Amino acid sequence: MTDASMDTADAPRGKISLTAADARTKHRNAAEKRFQMYGLAAIGTGIFFLVVLLWAILANGLTAFQQTFIEVPVYLDEAKLDKNGNRDIEDIKKVSTFGYQPLIQQAILAQVQDEGFDTPLEDAKDMKALISASAAAQLRDYVIANPDRIGQTIDFRILASSRVDGYFKGRVKRDDLARDKNIDAEHLDLVDQMRRAGLIQKSFNTEFIFGADASESRPEQAGLGVSMLGSFFMMLVVLALSLPIGVAASIYLEEFAPQNRWTDLIEVNISNLAAVPSIVFGILGLAVFIQFMHLPQSAPLVGGLVLTLMTLPTIIISTRASLKSVPPSIRDAALGVGASKMQAVFHHVLPLAMPGILTGTIIGLAQALGETAPLLLIGMVGYIATNYPDGIAEGFMSPNSAMPAQIYEWAKRADPAYYERAWGGIIILLVFLLTMNIIAIILRRRFERRW
């Protein structure tokens, strides 16, 4: 036996076995198992909190995708809607929503009386607490679009009030009625009878996805559609500016720029900009794009410019990392067969780095999509967008909101129905972010090349 195979301290005791672990080996194996257990515990803790977060989001937000509606036949009284009887659209437009409200209330009261419901509510005005403030506007829009229907009885599907909707979803309790001035126990008793008769029911709320925001008096009508379009136009601006500028800057710094104190200063500043809080970019956008350049406030164009400034450092850093990951032998081989420096970069290096570039760009866009702080400074939170823009140019220049800004706006409103919609907006935003990350993974797998 040589010295290399013998423990000098234990030499008198005999040979060391290769099959039986000694005390030091057992100690190392135990430490390794403890470390594995720590890692599994950390993963389990992370998964637990992720599940709790997802459960909280889904439990609070899925109800926003359903809404309570009332089926009611409304008589379009000619004496109130077209007093002259000539069906002149200008005369019909003069009737405000206040003239349509009594028609809906009377229609619901007639329905209640026809069904023989047991209720002390015997006045048409008592039905006001059951219907949304948007019902009169819905009826008015229908009459203006169909003036020939005046004098007929038309079946309408109108939104119930936020309190009735909250009662259906368990958000409004009977114990809370003492502090609620908008509805009382008699109304809820009537709602229970109407539900059993099939006059009130819940269904999928498409307006939450495709509709526009509403005032604080009409939370049941609020939707995320217009702000989704605002986010879409902002992302177009970010993509059109950040991708070419970021990739071009990365290629120059990584492949062509000389290594001197100026390029070192530029690289340090890019790294610092990536760590700057996003609200600082909002202050910069407010000062430069709105106060100095006088671009329209709350416009998606301004939001896109601000988010471009915030996203550029992320794209530059990820693109440079992708270019560095390409082996130097690729460059040397291209230069060895007579290619110029630019040909070697654009024909060989850039295609190989494209998966990482696309992944970094999409992740940067996803980060920009979820930003709220920069939008606070340029006014995209204080503006309530109620209509879709008329054309592409207006989509970029007209005031609008964005999904994270809209969620923030809903979360700070008093009505619990808006709080529910804030959670529902988070679900839609997470779907967008998840989709963008899936696209990034697919593009990486699609364009990835191995060497």
Secondary structure as GFF3:
##gff-version 3
##sequence-region A 1 451
A	DSSP	three_ten_helix	3	5	.	.	.	ID=ss1
A	DSSP	three_ten_helix	8	13	.	.	.	ID=ss2
A	DSSP	alpha_helix	23	61	.	.	.	ID=ss3
A	DSSP	three_ten_helix	62	65	.	.	.	ID=ss4
A	DSSP	beta_strand	66	75	.	.	.	ID=ss5
A	DSSP	alpha_helix	78	81	.	.	.	ID=ss6
A	DSSP	alpha_helix	89	93	.	.	.	ID=ss7
A	DSSP	alpha_helix	97	115	.	.	.	ID=ss8
A	DSSP	three_ten_helix	124	130	.	.	.	ID=ss9
A	DSSP	alpha_helix	135	145	.	.	.	ID=ss10
A	DSSP	three_ten_helix	147	149	.	.	.	ID=ss11
A	DSSP	beta_strand	153	159	.	.	.	ID=ss12
A	DSSP	alpha_helix	162	168	.	.	.	ID=ss13
A	DSSP	three_ten_helix	174	179	.	.	.	ID=ss14
A	DSSP	alpha_helix	185	196	.	.	.	ID=ss15
A	DSSP	beta_strand	200	204	.	.	.	ID=ss16
A	DSSP	alpha_helix	206	210	.	.	.	ID=ss17
A	DSSP	three_ten_helix	219	221	.	.	.	ID=ss18
A	DSSP	alpha_helix	225	251	.	.	.	ID=ss19
A	DSSP	pi_helix	252	256	.	.	.	ID=ss20
A	DSSP	alpha_helix	261	274	.	.	.	ID=ss21
A	DSSP	alpha_helix	278	285	.	.	.	ID=ss22
A	DSSP	pi_helix	286	292	.	.	.	ID=ss23
A	DSSP	alpha_helix	300	325	.	.	.	ID=ss24
A	DSSP	alpha_helix	328	336	.	.	.	ID=ss25
A	DSSP	alpha_helix	341	344	.	.	.	ID=ss26
A	DSSP	pi_helix	345	349	.	.	.	ID=ss27
A	DSSP	alpha_helix	350	369	.	.	.	ID=ss28
A	DSSP	alpha_helix	373	377	.	.	.	ID=ss29
A	DSSP	alpha_helix	392	397	.	.	.	ID=ss30
A	DSSP	alpha_helix	403	411	.	.	.	ID=ss31
A	DSSP	alpha_helix	416	447	.	.	.	ID=ss32
###
